[in-house]
Amino acid sequence: MASPSMLTNLAAVVKEAKDEEIPVPKSDDFFESKTFRLLTLILYMGGVSGMGLTLAMYYLFIWDSRMPPLPVFKHTHPIG
């Protein structure tokens, strides 16, 4: 079993390591920029909304929702 002084020392090392910041270099690449992310979000939302609008216009102005008349069968026998 580990001694209490060893656990206290380990806790201090963990606390010190947790508070340490590791610098990450910033990238100037356009494909990792906030502008690119915002542009792709706008294009995606526009594409999805555009397809929804297209489908709505199709159902409003082109789709024929009338049902054809039901066929009448002659010479049928009733069940029962």
Residue pairs with C-beta under 8 A, 6 or more apart in sequence:
2 10
30 36
